[in-house]
Amino acid sequence: MYCLAIETSCDDTCVAIIKNGNTILSNVISSQIDIHRRFGGVVPEVASRRHLEYLIPALEQAFQQANLTLKNIDLIAVTRGPGLTGSLLMGLCMGKTFSILHQKPFIAVNHLEGHLFASRLDHPDITPPFISLIVSGGHTELTVVQDWGKYVHLGRTRDDAAGEVFDKVAKYLKIGYPGGPLIDNRASNANPTRFHFRGGLEDQENYDFSFSGLKTAVIRAYDQLSDSSKKDEKGINDLLASFQQSVVRTLWKKTIRAVKKTGIRSVSLGGGVAANSSLRSLFSQKGFQNNIKVYLPSPALCTDNAAMIGSCGSFHFSFGRISPLDLEPDPQLRLGDV
């Protein structure tokens, strides 16, 4: 069974072809980072227009890499939400058009659920139940995966998402965009204990996150530096490392609290922030120390991609689910909804 998958929830134009739900034949990602860098963040109108420009070349490349044509495709899976409305609309329109013209089943996919299936692509042995932590630019969510398609929400961010606060700190300190990988790189050889920051709700007995206060604390610490200190690259790197450690520590504390509460000793990570080297190192180390199995997708499958959408769509199609063609984008879609 061959699935053509399209993902356009934000600013990456992604097309993939998946075989039998778990084999990646092609996984094309056309990035818009260089376009949005000058704005310091994603401009929704620009992103949607670029999707329109990039989609056909990405589709052609995906078919070429897979050595297949549309005649070989059995179903079409497309991200419905959450995300930017205009961006989502571009992918949905393309998927629906192919579905109608070539008489292929159409499957709408939840972007967040797609991140769950990214772990399944890299780790075929992963089986529910497990704890899922999705950390990205727009989402920070902790969930119990009782079974594929059956999810129990534990907590989410009350304000800024983890990836969002990385970008905002980077923008204020004028170190570039996107903030996540730039901070990760600059913090790699820095001192993460030089500055002391606390993650919001870090020690509260719940599963929610709050990073807005941490962002303010980092900005205040930077503003209090002398002009010469602001030009000291080592000092700024220490500040960034201390900030990053606070985020990662908070993510781990909430996750281990969920593990202890539920008794489930398997954890899966997903989303762009899951590519962060400090986060991956801490979760791997702490997981080993606490006898917890930690499933980390490869960095390429942590960031937005269509392979995870194809895997998720193939799963739902195997149970006979087909989406109506009048389905519209849902930028606020919650995990478990389609």
SEROVEX-116433 format. One record per residue (C-alpha): residue number from 1; x, y, z. Coordinates in steps of 0.25 Angstrom, whole numbers, plus 2048, in hexadecimal, padded with zeros to 3 digits. Example, Ala and Ser with C-alpha at 12.3 -4.5 7.8 and 13.67 -1.06 7.14 Angstrom:
SEROVEX-116433
{1,{831,7EE,81F}}
{2,{837,7FC,81D}}
END
This chain:
SEROVEX-116433
{1,{800,800,800}}
{2,{806,80D,7FC}}
{3,{802,81A,802}}
{4,{805,828,7FD}}
{5,{806,832,809}}
{6,{806,841,809}}
{7,{809,84A,815}}
{8,{808,859,814}}
{9,{804,85D,823}}
{10,{80E,868,824}}
{11,{81A,86C,81B}}
{12,{820,85F,816}}
{13,{81A,859,809}}
{14,{81B,84A,80B}}
{15,{817,83F,802}}
{16,{81A,830,805}}
{17,{816,822,800}}
{18,{815,817,80A}}
{19,{814,808,807}}
{20,{80B,800,811}}
{21,{80B,80B,81B}}
{22,{819,809,820}}
{23,{823,809,814}}
{24,{827,817,80F}}
{25,{829,817,800}}
{26,{82B,826,7FF}}
{27,{82A,832,809}}
{28,{82C,83F,803}}
{29,{82D,84C,80B}}
{30,{82D,85A,805}}
{31,{831,864,80F}}
{32,{82E,872,810}}
{33,{837,876,81B}}
{34,{840,87F,812}}
{35,{833,887,80E}}
{36,{82E,889,81C}}
{37,{83B,88B,823}}
{38,{83B,89A,81F}}
{39,{82E,89C,826}}
{40,{833,894,833}}
{41,{827,88A,832}}
{42,{81D,884,829}}
{43,{814,88E,821}}
{44,{807,886,81E}}
{45,{803,88D,811}}
{46,{811,88B,80C}}
{47,{811,87C,810}}
{48,{804,879,809}}
{49,{809,87F,7FC}}
{50,{816,878,7FD}}
{51,{80F,86A,7FF}}
{52,{807,86D,7F2}}
{53,{814,86F,7EB}}
{54,{81C,863,7F1}}
{55,{811,858,7F1}}
{56,{812,854,7E3}}
{57,{821,853,7E2}}
{58,{821,84B,7F0}}
{59,{817,842,7EA}}
{60,{81F,83F,7DE}}
{61,{82B,83D,7E6}}
{62,{824,833,7F0}}
{63,{81F,82B,7E4}}
{64,{82D,82B,7DE}}
{65,{834,826,7EA}}
{66,{829,81B,7ED}}
{67,{82A,817,7DE}}
{68,{81B,817,7DE}}
{69,{80F,81F,7D7}}
{70,{801,823,7DB}}
{71,{7FC,816,7D6}}
{72,{803,80E,7E0}}
{73,{7FD,816,7EC}}
{74,{7F2,810,7F4}}
{75,{7EF,81B,7FD}}
{76,{7F2,82A,800}}
{77,{7F4,82F,80E}}
{78,{7F5,83E,811}}
{79,{7F6,846,81E}}
{80,{7E9,84D,822}}
{81,{7EE,854,82E}}
{82,{7F3,85A,838}}
{83,{7FB,864,831}}
{84,{7FA,871,828}}
{85,{7EC,872,821}}
{86,{7F2,876,814}}
{87,{7FD,86C,814}}
{88,{7F4,861,817}}
{89,{7EB,865,80C}}
{90,{7F6,864,802}}
{91,{7F9,855,805}}
{92,{7EA,851,807}}
{93,{7E6,857,7F9}}
{94,{7F1,850,7F3}}
{95,{7EE,843,7F9}}
{96,{7DF,844,7F6}}
{97,{7E2,847,7E8}}
{98,{7EA,83B,7E6}}
{99,{7E0,833,7ED}}
{100,{7D5,837,7E4}}
{101,{7DD,837,7D7}}
{102,{7E3,829,7D9}}
{103,{7D8,823,7E2}}
{104,{7E0,820,7EE}}
{105,{7DC,820,7FC}}
{106,{7DE,82C,804}}
{107,{7E3,82C,813}}
{108,{7E3,839,81B}}
{109,{7EE,837,826}}
{110,{7F0,83E,833}}
{111,{7FE,845,833}}
{112,{801,842,842}}
{113,{7FD,833,840}}
{114,{807,833,835}}
{115,{812,836,83E}}
{116,{80E,82A,846}}
{117,{810,821,83A}}
{118,{81D,827,837}}
{119,{822,81E,843}}
{120,{81C,812,83D}}
{121,{823,814,830}}
{122,{831,814,837}}
{123,{82D,80A,841}}
{124,{823,7FF,83C}}
{125,{824,7F8,84A}}
{126,{81D,804,851}}
{127,{810,7FF,856}}
{128,{805,806,85F}}
{129,{803,80A,86A}}
{130,{80E,814,86B}}
{131,{80F,823,86F}}
{132,{811,82D,863}}
{133,{817,83A,864}}
{134,{815,843,858}}
{135,{81E,84F,858}}
{136,{81E,859,84C}}
{137,{81D,868,849}}
{138,{80E,868,84B}}
{139,{80C,85C,855}}
{140,{810,856,862}}
{141,{807,84B,865}}
{142,{808,83F,86F}}
{143,{7FF,833,86B}}
{144,{7FD,825,86F}}
{145,{7FC,81C,862}}
{146,{7F3,811,867}}
{147,{7F2,80B,859}}
{148,{7F5,811,84B}}
{149,{7E9,81A,849}}
{150,{7E5,81A,858}}
{151,{7EB,826,860}}
{152,{7EA,82B,86E}}
{153,{7EE,83A,86F}}
{154,{7F7,83D,87B}}
{155,{7FC,84B,879}}
{156,{800,856,870}}
{157,{806,864,870}}
{158,{7FE,86F,876}}
{159,{805,879,86E}}
{160,{812,878,865}}
{161,{815,86B,85F}}
{162,{824,866,861}}
{163,{828,869,853}}
{164,{821,876,853}}
{165,{829,87B,85F}}
{166,{836,877,859}}
{167,{833,87F,84D}}
{168,{82E,88B,855}}
{169,{83B,88B,85E}}
{170,{844,88A,851}}
{171,{83C,895,84B}}
{172,{83E,89E,857}}
{173,{84D,89B,858}}
{174,{84E,89D,849}}
{175,{855,890,846}}
{176,{84D,88C,83A}}
{177,{841,883,836}}
{178,{83D,878,838}}
{179,{841,879,847}}
{180,{841,86A,84A}}
{181,{84C,865,843}}
{182,{854,872,844}}
{183,{853,872,853}}
{184,{856,863,854}}
{185,{863,865,84C}}
{186,{868,871,854}}
{187,{864,86A,861}}
{188,{86C,85D,85E}}
{189,{879,861,864}}
{190,{874,86B,86E}}
{191,{871,86B,87D}}
{192,{863,868,880}}
{193,{864,86B,88F}}
{194,{869,879,88E}}
{195,{85B,87F,88E}}
{196,{850,87A,897}}
{197,{842,879,890}}
{198,{836,872,894}}
{199,{82C,86C,88B}}
{200,{81D,870,88D}}
{201,{815,866,894}}
{202,{822,85E,895}}
{203,{81F,858,8A3}}
{204,{810,859,8A3}}
{205,{809,84C,8A5}}
{206,{802,84D,897}}
{207,{806,84A,889}}
{208,{804,858,883}}
{209,{810,860,87E}}
{210,{812,86F,87E}}
{211,{81E,876,877}}
{212,{81A,884,876}}
{213,{820,888,884}}
{214,{82D,881,880}}
{215,{82E,889,874}}
{216,{82C,896,87C}}
{217,{837,891,886}}
{218,{841,88F,87B}}
{219,{83E,89C,874}}
{220,{83F,8A3,881}}
{221,{84D,89C,884}}
{222,{852,8A1,877}}
{223,{84D,8AF,878}}
{224,{854,8B0,886}}
{225,{862,8AC,87F}}
{226,{86B,8B7,87C}}
{227,{86E,8BC,86E}}
{228,{87B,8B5,86E}}
{229,{875,8A8,874}}
{230,{86B,8A8,868}}
{231,{876,8A7,85F}}
{232,{87D,89C,866}}
{233,{879,890,85E}}
{234,{87D,886,869}}
{235,{874,88D,873}}
{236,{868,88D,869}}
{237,{86A,87E,866}}
{238,{86A,87B,875}}
{239,{85D,883,876}}
{240,{857,87B,86A}}
{241,{85C,86E,870}}
{242,{856,871,87E}}
{243,{848,875,877}}
{244,{849,868,86F}}
{245,{84C,85F,87B}}
{246,{840,865,882}}
{247,{836,862,877}}
{248,{83C,854,875}}
{249,{83C,851,884}}
{250,{82D,856,885}}
{251,{829,84C,87A}}
{252,{830,841,881}}
{253,{82A,844,88E}}
{254,{81C,844,889}}
{255,{81E,837,881}}
{256,{824,82F,88C}}
{257,{818,834,895}}
{258,{80F,82E,88B}}
{259,{817,821,88A}}
{260,{816,820,899}}
{261,{807,823,89A}}
{262,{803,819,88F}}
{263,{80D,80E,891}}
{264,{810,80F,882}}
{265,{81F,80D,880}}
{266,{820,811,871}}
{267,{821,81F,86C}}
{268,{821,824,85D}}
{269,{825,832,859}}
{270,{821,839,84D}}
{271,{821,847,847}}
{272,{82C,851,842}}
{273,{832,853,850}}
{274,{834,844,851}}
{275,{840,846,848}}
{276,{847,84E,853}}
{277,{853,848,857}}
{278,{853,84B,865}}
{279,{844,846,866}}
{280,{848,839,85F}}
{281,{854,837,868}}
{282,{84D,83A,875}}
{283,{841,831,872}}
{284,{84A,826,86D}}
{285,{852,827,87A}}
{286,{847,828,884}}
{287,{83F,81D,87D}}
{288,{84A,814,87E}}
{289,{84C,817,88D}}
{290,{83E,816,890}}
{291,{83B,809,888}}
{292,{832,810,87E}}
{293,{832,80D,86F}}
{294,{834,81A,867}}
{295,{830,81A,859}}
{296,{837,826,851}}
{297,{834,828,842}}
{298,{83F,82C,83A}}
{299,{841,83B,839}}
{300,{83C,83B,82B}}
{301,{82F,835,82F}}
{302,{82D,83E,83B}}
{303,{82B,84A,833}}
{304,{81F,84C,82A}}
{305,{81F,841,81F}}
{306,{815,83A,816}}
{307,{81A,82C,819}}
{308,{814,82C,827}}
{309,{807,831,821}}
{310,{807,825,817}}
{311,{80A,81B,822}}
{312,{7FE,821,82A}}
{313,{7F5,821,81E}}
{314,{7F8,813,81A}}
{315,{7F5,80E,828}}
{316,{7E7,815,828}}
{317,{7E4,810,81A}}
{318,{7E7,802,81E}}
{319,{7DB,803,827}}
{320,{7D2,808,81C}}
{321,{7D2,816,81F}}
{322,{7D1,820,813}}
{323,{7CF,82F,815}}
{324,{7C4,837,80E}}
{325,{7C9,840,803}}
{326,{7C2,84C,809}}
{327,{7CB,84C,815}}
{328,{7D1,85A,818}}
{329,{7DE,85E,81F}}
{330,{7DD,85E,82E}}
{331,{7E8,867,834}}
{332,{7E4,863,842}}
{333,{7E3,854,841}}
{334,{7E6,84C,84E}}
{335,{7ED,83F,84F}}
{336,{7E3,834,84D}}
{337,{7DA,83C,844}}
{338,{7DA,83C,835}}
END
